[in-house]
Amino acid sequence: MINDYYRPDTFEQAIALLTDVRKKCKPLGGGTRLSRQQGGEFGVVDLQNVGLDKIKEQGQRIMVGAAARIHSLLEHPDIHTEIKRAIRIDTSENIRNMATLGGWLVSSDARSILSTVLLAVDATLTWKPGEKRIRMGNWLPMRNQEPPGVLMTTVEWWMRPHLVFEYVARSPKDRPILIVAAAQWGSGRTRSALGGYSNTPIIAMDGPDNSGVDVASHDAYFDAEDQWAMADYRREVASKLARRCLDRIDALKESEA
Ligand SMILES: Cc1cc2nc3c(=O)[nH]c(=O)nc-3n(C[C@H](O)[C@H](O)[C@H](O)COP(=O)(O)OP(=O)(O)OC[C@H]3O[C@@H](n4cnc5c(N)ncnc54)[C@H](O)[C@@H]3O)c2cc1C
């Protein structure tokens, strides 16, 4: 239950509040998840005035403030169209107007297409205090253990790789039971991520070219069984969706040639 509310005007004040152990504060993004949290008593530090909502380009990378609202990604010209498609599938208009990218990454599960796609483009997170940069693929498995800091400040990723995703849901409005996202860089480096099962998306493959993406997807979800789908269904379809992703990337490259 929230028993204290702070709305600092500067980033430094936010960090001071969050590092004060007596205050037991958590960062408040859009509050769509935190406001429903019942366990224990804690304070919140509202991030809306601390300037962590900017989106900017830096070389080949896009840098998004962790307190940027999800809807602001939809409006930005440098956000990849597949990321925008993922947002539209994952979120209602109300949620995307409220939720922040940082809050989404901290609390979304494996059935989030947005999180799966950002894992495929090798997103990197920066945490404070300090300037701890950690790749999303290294952070996700330990997300519920010790966080790298008190506040995620930036989420950044490569802008230019070809990026596609495919997914299966039991009905058009249902959440996905299987997601395959693939990114391919100009060098040939190919990285694929799977979602739809367990607590977080996972990396299926990160290699110098696209060989073996289908086998890696099959193997990564070898035991992926839960109440929503059998493991043999997930692994067979993951392999097919991975091939479909590669076909789509090849078609994109041909259309650009
Ligand atoms: C109606 C509804 C539908 C949803 N559908 C989906 C869905 O389809 N798929 C899915 O995966 N999830 C879904 N969710 C959950 C969703 O991921 C979260 O509710 C939401 O995105 C959290 O974002 P927020 O900015 O509101 O975070 P908050 O509620 O403000 O915070 C959530 C958590 O993140 C922490 N946090 C926030 N910002 C930061 C930061 N900058 N640094 C460090 N920690 C931070 C908070 O302390 C808290 O622990 C849904 C939620 C709702 C209410």
The ligand as a Gaussian input file, in Angstrom:
#p B3LYP/6-31G(d) Opt

LIG

0 1
 C       -5.108000      -3.046000     -18.079000
 C       -3.678000      -3.528000     -18.097000
 C       -3.248000      -4.337000     -19.141000
 C       -1.921000      -4.836000     -19.184000
 N       -1.541000      -5.633000     -20.216000
 C       -0.292000      -6.132000     -20.233000
 C        0.155000      -6.951000     -21.315000
 O       -0.583000      -7.218000     -22.260000
 N        1.408000      -7.464000     -21.278000
 C        2.232000      -7.184000     -20.229000
 O        3.342000      -7.679000     -20.234000
 N        1.856000      -6.377000     -19.216000
 C        0.617000      -5.857000     -19.188000
 N        0.236000      -5.049000     -18.158000
 C        1.201000      -4.734000     -17.118000
 C        2.083000      -3.578000     -17.570000
 O        3.343000      -4.106000     -17.962000
 C        2.298000      -2.593000     -16.432000
 O        1.084000      -2.340000     -15.749000
 C        2.735000      -1.203000     -16.876000
 O        3.324000      -1.173000     -18.099000
 C        3.680000      -0.594000     -15.862000
 O        4.109000       0.687000     -16.325000
 P        3.988000       1.958000     -15.382000
 O        4.801000       3.042000     -15.964000
 O        2.535000       2.251000     -15.116000
 O        4.716000       1.388000     -14.072000
 P        4.369000       1.611000     -12.545000
 O        3.065000       0.967000     -12.203000
 O        4.545000       3.032000     -12.190000
 O        5.572000       0.777000     -11.915000
 C        5.671000      -0.625000     -12.126000
 C        6.969000      -1.122000     -11.461000
 O        8.082000      -0.567000     -12.153000
 C        8.900000       0.180000     -11.272000
 N        9.424000       1.304000     -12.036000
 C        8.715000       2.219000     -12.734000
 N        9.555000       3.069000     -13.374000
 C       10.812000       2.691000     -13.029000
 C       12.114000       3.184000     -13.336000
 N       12.308000       4.224000     -14.180000
 N       13.191000       2.561000     -12.788000
 C       13.043000       1.481000     -11.991000
 N       11.832000       0.960000     -11.649000
 C       10.737000       1.564000     -12.182000
 C        7.986000       0.589000     -10.135000
 O        8.682000       0.910000      -8.954000
 C        7.118000      -0.653000     -10.008000
 O        7.792000      -1.659000      -9.296000
 C       -1.051000      -4.516000     -18.117000
 C       -1.460000      -3.679000     -17.073000
 C       -2.757000      -3.174000     -17.056000
 C       -3.184000      -2.252000     -15.919000

